[in-house]
Amino acid sequence: MARTFRSSATVLCFLALFFSLATCSKQAPSNQSQSLAQRNEENPTSAQPSGTPAQNVQPQLIVADYVSGDVQASKLSNWDPVETGMSLERSQSVKTGAASECELQFGKIAVVRIQEKTVIELKTVSLGDRSRVALDLGQGAVLCKVRKLATGESFRVRTETAVGGVRGTEFRMSVSGDKSTVVAVKEGAVAILPVSADVNAAEQAADQGVSAVDDMLDKIQASAPVITSGQQISYTPQAAAKSSATLEGMGDVVKKIIEESRNNQQVSTQTLQKVDQLVQKAAPTLPTAAGAPIAISPQGAQSMKPLDTMEIRENSQAPAISPPSPQSQVTPPVPVKRPLQPIESRITASKRALVGQVLSSGQTLVAVDASGVLVATTREGKVVWTVRTANAPNENTPPVVAGTNVYFSGAKEFVIVRLATGAIVSRTPLDSTSAHLFGQRVLVASSFGLFPAAASIRVFDPATGRTARDITIPGGSLMTPAVADGKILTVNQTGALLIVDPATGSIDTQIPTGATQPVALSVSLKGQSAFFADRKGLVVAVDLSNKQLLWSTQLPGTGSGGVFQDLAITDAGVYAFSRNTLFAFSITDGKPLFDPIPEVTTPPLISGGKLYIGSATRKLLVLDPATGKTISTLDIGGKLVTRPSVDGNRIIAGTDSGQIIIIDPSALQ
């Protein structure tokens, strides 16, 4: 009976059949005096069965065509950096550090993205007319895109508990802390088996073809557990043990079938009965051992977004070669460099627009949406916790992250939650004298917190939220306080910049500025200079050392439009966001640096000598802060609405659809 591959389920059955088959191989036809295994040992180059055309042997072409961060490869005990364009070999291991990743091209059969904090081994790689790839995933996660495979080809990923085999699909496979294997399939299907299956031996035996084996495959293919598009499953060590126990003895039966098939003998009735018994035993267990697959969560779907841009490169396979003569040399393949991908991740944090600023702390990202819901996610897109507050709607106020807590205030309450768990530390109701309606926020210093109220600044304990004392602000203030050199800085409603001693509550200095009712924003500092703006669009610079006004300038054409977001400062410029427009002024005299830039959707970020803003064109704009000229743009596919912020060597920002975008600025062209 000719062996055929009917479906992904058949492939799984094919693997399951040889669960414990480690050494079996079929003898050559009767006109041969040696078994195939013996011939392989004596002359490995003659392993192809008689009468079968020799396959087109290819070099082991594995190319690292995208590398970001700390990526290393090892063949034995030495680890060396992996660079873009580098070729790797079978049996090498690859590991990635934190916030690091790379993509490997396997000829033109597959592309694999190795995500951060991952270790894999290139266990089996044979790229040619009948390609086979086997990867061992020790820890972390991989994203795989595999083309449709032909008969005899295979691609699989193995962990400590499971083996995933595919026939052409897009999927993510990861190892969790309890050694469970989590498989999520975007397209196609993945067959899951316990790791005790010896797939290499199975493939070698199947190449020879035995009709009784095919009959067995026909019988068990209907019960094969296959994860299909839009599904995920967690395959635990307990599930693997259950499946292995169910299939115990199958390898011995297969060996018996092959032995009885030698020299064209018939398989005995007794052996066939054992086959039926094993199939009847395994059929009800295999599909239920790991439980039923579930639908991929939105966060899981988000973690597979990079698959959309991963590409199997048709030109990454080297041409067929003949054994070189002593005078000839094999020209190494030209590495294919993959364009860098600026958007590393899109994380769905909410169904509503995010507000203010997305913040990071360690491996956690924190945001708040327009309905006042706090949310924390991992960088991989998993929502760690959400906390609904009474601060709805929330139009302006961002969260504050300090130490082990997240602080959030608004129209109705001041909430403190644990960063790690989202557990509520305290909830303090707010009244008309303390409500933050315009985007004011608390400030947390090393040993105290500052809560701005209408007529005072409340000093509170950051650990509990309890108010220790009130500092009266003459003239009242609606600003967010700042701290410099151990002193509190704020501006009152009459425009005087106040320097306050937090220990005594005394006003050390008052500097008149001519400003009118600054609201929400905090004083920005650069050296001994302080900068802020008011509700009528007056931008002010103050010399703190001489305690006098440096300059003030009115935003052009603003009328009653004010500035309610912190100013951004460079050595050369002061940048204000008002009425969806970016304004820039010289830091020395307040004169315009360049013409106002309209259709801006976020306050600016200054990082690495560049200016970042969101645009109404649904793009991130990167500008020269001295001239305002565009350096590069990035199509976000959504409107950025929070101020971009720095996250290590990345930039993060939130959108009007509730997504957190993680951007690699080094990849921007």
N, C-alpha and C positions, 0 to 999 in steps of 0.2 A: 504494500500500500504506500503510495507516494506520500511523503510528509509535507503538509501544507500548514501555513499560518493563517487561521481563519479570523482572528480578532485579537484584541489586547487581552481578552479573557483567556484565549488559548495560550498566549505567551505565559500568563501566570500559571496556568496548569502545567505547562511544559517545565516551568521552574519548580513547581511544587513536587512534580513527579520525582525529581532527583534531589529531594531534600537532604539526604545524607549520603549521596553518591559521591565519593571522594576520589576513587581510583579506577573506576571501571572504564574500559575501552573495548571496542569490538575488534575481533580478529579480521584480517584481510580475507577476501574470498578464498575458496578452497584451492585455487591454483597458486596460492602464495604459501611459502614455507614458514613465514614469521608473522606474528601478530603486529597490528599497527603500532601498539605501544612499544614493542621490541624494536621495530624499525625506527621509531622516533628517537629512542634512546641511542641507537647506534649511529643514525644519520639524520639529524634533525631537519636537514634541507629536503628530505624525501618523504615528509610526513603526509603529503597529499595522497589520498587514495588513488589506486590504479584506475585509469580511465577517466579521471576528473581533471579538467583543464586547470593548470596551475593558476592561482589567482594573481592578479596584478599587484605585486608587492610595492607598497609605498613607504617612504621614510616616516618615522614616527614624528609627524609634524604637529607639534603642540606649540602654539604661539601665544605669548602674553601680549595682547594688543591693546590693553587698557590697564594701567596701574595707577593707583592713587594711595598715597600714604606709605605705611610700613608694611611691605610685602616681601617675604623671603622664601627661598626654595632650598631644599636639602635633599641630597641623594643618600648620604650616609649619616654622618654626625655633624657636618658643617653646614651652617646656614649662611646664605649669601643673598644680597638684595636682588629682587626681580625688577627688571627695567622693561619699559614698553618696547616691544619688538623682539624680546628674548625668546629663544626656543627652549622648550623643556622636554624631558625624556620620561619614558615609562619608569616607574618605581621611585621617582622623585616625590617628595612631599612639599606642599605649599602651605604657608601660614600667613595670616593677616593680623595686624594689630588693631587697636581701637581706632575707629573712624577711618579705616583703611579697607581697600577692596581691590580686586583685579578681575579681568575677564580673560579666559583662555579659549582659544579657538582650537577645536579638534578636527583638523582637516576641514572638510565641508560637511561633516556629520552633525556637529553640535557646537554651541557656544555656552560656556558656563561662567556665571559671575560668582566669585567667592566673596562672600560678605565679611563684615568685620568680625574679628576675634574667632576666626575659623581655621581649622587644620584639616587638610585633605591629603590623601596619597593617590597618585596616579597609578593605580594598581595594575590594570591591564589596558594597553592601548595598542590596537592594531588597525591601522588606517589604510584601506585599499578597496578592492572590489567588494570585499566582505568585511566591513569595518566592525570592530568591537571595542567598546570603551567600558571600563569598570573603575569607579572611584570609591575610595574608602573615606567616609566622612567621620572624623574623630570627634569634632566639636564644631559648633557654630551652624552656619546655614549656607546653602548654595541655591542659586537660581539657574535652571537649566532650560535651554531651548534646543530641541532635537528635531531634525528633519525626519520625514517619513522614511522608515528603514525598510530595506529589502529583505527577502528571505535569507536567513543565515546571519544577518547583522544584529547587533545588540548594543544597548546602552543602559547601564544600571548604576545606581548609587547604593552603597552599603554602609550601614551604621552598626553599632554594637548590638542592635536588636532586630534590624529589618534590612531587607533588600528591596529596592524599588526598581522594577524593570519597565521599560517603555518601548513603544514602537513609533514614536514621533509625537512629541507633546511639548507643552510648556508647564513647568511646575517648580515649586519650591520645596526643599527638603531640609529639615533642621533637627537638631538634637537638643532636647530640653534638659533641665537639671537632673531629672530623675532617670535619664537615659532613654526616655521615650523618643520615638521617631515621629515627627509631625510632617505629614505630606499634604500639600495643598496644590490642586491642579487647576490651572487657568484654562488650558485647552488640551484636548486629547484624553488619554487615560494612563494611569500608572498602576501596575500590579504589585501588591505588597506581600512579601513572604518573610518568615522568620530568618534571621541571619544564618541559622544552621544549614540552610540550603547551600550546597556546593554547586554554584551555577557554572563555573568553569568546566568541571567534569561533566556536567549535564550537557553542555554545548558540544563537547568533544564526542560524546556518545551519540547525540542526536544527529550529528553530521553523517553518521553511517546509516541511519534509518532502520527501524525494526517495526514490522507491522503491528505487533502486539503492543508496543509502546504507543503507537498512534491510536490504537483502539482504546487504550487507557485514557489518553488525552481527550478523546471524544466523550468518554463517560464522565470525566470530572470537570470539563470546561464550563458547564452550566453553573457550577457552584463556586467558581473562582472569584475571590474578592478583588474587585477592581475599583479604583477611585477615578471618577470621571470629572469632566469639566464642571467647575463651580463647587466642587466638594473638597473636604479635607478630612483627615483622620489622624488620631494619635495612636500609634502602635506601641503599647507598653511592653516592658520586659515580661510581664505576666501573660499578655496575649501571645507573645513569641513562644514562651514555654508551653502554653496550651496547644498551639499549632504544631510545635515540634513533637510533642507527645503523641498527637493524633497521627502523625505521619511516620512514627517510629516503625522501622522495618521495611519501608518502601524501597530504600536503597538496595537492600538484600534481594528483594523481589526483582528489581530491575537487573541486577547482576545475573540472577538466575535466568531471566528472559534472554539476555544476551548470550549466556553460555549455551542455552538450549537452541538458540538460533544459529549457532556456528555450523558451518558446512550444510546450510539450508535445512537443518532439522526443524521439526515442528515443536512448538512450545507445548509442554505437557498440560493436560487438563488440570492437574493438581496446582500447577503454577498459575494458570489462568483463574482458578478459583481463589487463590490467594490475592490476585489482583482485584477481583470483585470484592473480596472482603475488605481490603484496604480502602478501596474507593468508597464503599458504603460507610466505612468508619469516618473517612475524612470529609466526605461531601457535606454533612450538616455542620461541621465544625469550622472549616476554613473561612466561610463568609461571616461567621459570627464571633470568632475569637477576639477580634479587635473592636467589636461593636459596629454599629452602622455608621457610615460616613455622614457628616453633617454639612450643611451649607457653609461656604466660606463667609466669615464675618467681614464687615466693611474694612476693619483694620487689616484682616488677612489679605483681602483684595488689594489694599493699598500697598502692602509689603511686596506684592508681585508687580507693581507698576513698572519697575525697571525692565521687565520683560518686553514691554512695548517698544523699547528702543534698542534692545539687544538684537544683533544681526549675525546670522551664519554667513560667513564670507566664502563665496564660491571660489575665490582665487587664493585661498589659503592652503590648498592642497598642492604638494609638489608633483611634478610629472613622474611617470613611471621610469624606473632606472634599471639598467642591467648591471651585473657585477662589474666593477671598474677594473680596467687593465692597470698594470703597474704604472703606466705613464699617465693615466687619466685621473682627474679629480672631480669630485662631486661639488657643484656650486651650491652653497647653502641658500635656502629660500630667502627671498626678500621679505623682511617683516612687514606686516600690514598694520599701520598705526590707526587706531580707532580714534575718531574725534572725541575729545573729552565731553562729558555730559554734565552741564552745569547744574541741572536740577537733579539732586540725588534722591529726593523723596518728596512725596505728597501725602500728608497725614490728615485724615479726616478727623477733626477734633469736635466738630459741632455741625448742626444743620443750619445754624445762623451765622451771621457775620462775626468775625473776631474783632476785638476792640482794644485799642491802645497799643499794646506791644506784647509779642510772644517772648517769654524769657526761658532761659536754660539753666539747669543746675545739675552738674554731673551728667547722667544719662537720661535725665527727665526734662521734658518740655512742659511749660505751664502757660495756659492761655485763659481768657475769659471771653464769653460771647455777649451779644447784644441783649440777651435775656438775663444776664447776670449769673450764668452758670460757669463755675470754675472747672477746668479740666486739665488733667495731667496725662501725658502720653510718654511712651518710650520713643526713641529715635527710629525704631522699627515699625512704629505705627500702632502699637497696642495701647489702648486707653487704660491707664492704671487706675484712675478714679475720677469721679465727677462729684461736684458739690453744688447743689442749687441754693442760691441765696435769695433774699427778699429784694435785692437791688435790681429790679426790673421796672422799666427798661434801663439798659446800661448803654449810654451813647458815647461816653468819653473815658471812663476810668479804667486803667490797666491794673493787673495784679502787681504785687511787690513780692519778690522772693528774697529772703534773708535767712541765712543759717538753715535750720531744719523746718522753717515755717513758710507758709504763703499767707500774705495779708491782702485783704480786699475790702474796700469801703465804697459806699454809694449813697443812694437816696434814703435807704431804710436801715441799713445795719453795717457794722464793722465786724468782719469775720476773720478769724485766724484758723488755719487748718494745717495739719502735718503734711509736709512735702512728700514724704515717703508713702503715706497711706491714705491721705485725705480725711483723717479723723479730725473732728471738730475740737479745737482747743478752746475757743470762746466765740460767743455771738453777743455783740453789744448793740442794742437798738439806738438809732440816731433820731434826733428831733430837728426842728427847723434851724437851730443854732449850730448844729454839728454835721448836718447832712452834706454829702459831697455831690452836688448836682452838676458840676461843670467839669469834672475830671481831676479834682484835687486827689492827692494820694498821701499815704503815710510815708514817713522816712524812718528807717531802722538803722541806727548806728550800732557800735559794738556793744554798748551796755544799756542803751535806752532807745525808746521809740518816740517819734513825734507825730501827733495827730493834729492836723490843722482844723480849728473850729473858727466860727465867724469872728469872735472877739478875742480868741486866745489860741495858744498852742498847748495841747495836752501832752505831758510827758508820761509815757506808759511803759510798763514792763513787757519787753518783747516776748517773754516766755508765756505770759498769762493774758496779756491785753489789759490788765488792770491799770487804771490811771493813778499815777503817783502824785501829780500836782498839775496845776494850770499856770501857764505864763501868759499874763495879760499883754495883748498887743494894742498899743495906743492907735486908735483910728480903725482897728480891725483889719483883717486880711482874708482874702480868698485864694491866696497862693499856696503852693506846696513848698514847705520849708527846705532849705539847704543847710549843709554844715561845712564850715571851712575853718581850719586851725582851731578846732574845738568850740567854735562859736556858731550860733544859729543865724542864718541870713533869711530875711523875708522882706517883702515890700507891702506897706499898708495901703489902705484905700485912697489916701491922699498922695501917694507916690513917693513916700520917703522910704529909702532902703534902711532897714534896721539891722544892727548887729547886736545879738542878744547873748548874754551869758546863761547857758542852760542850767548851771548849778544854782545860781541865785535868782534867775529870772529877770535880772536888771537889764535895761537897755543901755548898752555901752556907747553906741553911736547911732545917729540919725543923719542920713544924707539926702537932702531934697533932690528930686530928679525931674519934676514936672510931669511925671506920668500920672495917668488917671485909671484907678481901679484895675490893676493887673489881676488876672483870673487864672487859676488852675496851674499854670506853668511854674517851674522852679527857677531860681536864679542859676544861670550857667556861669562857670568859672574858667578863667584862663590866666594862669599866673596870679598876679595881684589885681586883675580886672574882673568885674562882674557884669553880666549881660542879662537883660530881660526885656519884655515888651508888655504893652498894656492892651486893654480892651478896645482902644481906638486906633491901634496900629502904630503906636510910637515905639521905636526900638531904642533902647538906652544902654550906654556903656558907662561904668563907674570905676574910678581909680580907688581901690580899697586902701592902698598904702597912704595916699594923700587925702583920702576921704572927700573926694570931689567928683563932680560930673565930668566925664571925658567928652562925650558927645551924645546927641540924640538925633534921630532922623525918622521921618514919617514914611510909612509904606506908601508908595505912589498909588493914587486912585483907589484907596481902600474905603474912603468915606467912613462909615461906622464899622467896617470890618476889622476885627481885632486879631490878636495872636494868643492862642490858648494852649499851644504845645511848646515844650522846651526848645530853645534856640540851639542850633548846632554851631560849633566853634572850631576854626582851624587857626594856624599861625597867621593866616592872611585874611580870613573872612568870618563874617557872622551871617547865619542863614536862618531865615524865618519862613514858616509855612502859614499861609492865611488865604482863605477863600479859594482853595484848590490851586494856589499859585505859590511858587518858590521865589523868594527874594534873597538877594545876596549883597552884603555891604562890606567895605573895607574895615578891618578890625582897628585900623589906626585913626580913621577920621569919619567913618560912617557913610562914605560916598559909595554909590552903587558899583559893584564889581562887574556885573553883566546885567543884561535886560531880564526882567521877570520871566519865569518859565511857567506857562499856563498848563491846565489839564493835569495837574499833579494830584495824586490821591493819598499820599502819605507824607508825614514829616520826614526830613532828611536824616540819613545816617552818614557820618564821616568815618571811613575805615581804610587803612592802608593808603592814605593819600588820595582817596577817591570819594566821590559823593554819590550815594545811592538813594533813589526815590522811586515810588510807584507812579505809573502813568495811567491816564484814562484809556489809553490804547491797550490796556491789559498786559503791559510790559514792565519790567524792571529796567530803569535807565541808570547807566553808570556815567557820571559826568566828571570833567576836570573842574575841581572846586575853584580854581583861579579864573577860568574863562567861561564856565558853563557849557562848554562844548561836549558833545556826546562822545564817549570813549567806546562804549558798547551798549547793546540792548539785549534783553532776554525775554522771549515770549513766555509769559507765565501761564496763559490759558485761563486766566481769571483775574479779577481786579484786586490788587493789593490794597489793604485798608489799614494795616498797622505799621507803625514805624519799623523799618528793618532793624535788626539788632545783631550784634556779633556773637557768634557761638563758636569759640575756639578759632579754627581757620575756616569756618563756614559762616553763612549769613542766613538768618531765619526771618520769616515774615508771615503774616496771616492774610487770608483773603475774605471777600464778602460772602463766600459760600461755606466758610468754616474750615478751610484747609490751612494747615501749616506747611509752608514750602521751605525745604532745606536746600540751600544753594552753595555750590562750590565756586567762589569768585575767581579762582585760578583758571577755571575752565571757560570763563567768559571770553568770547572773541571780540 
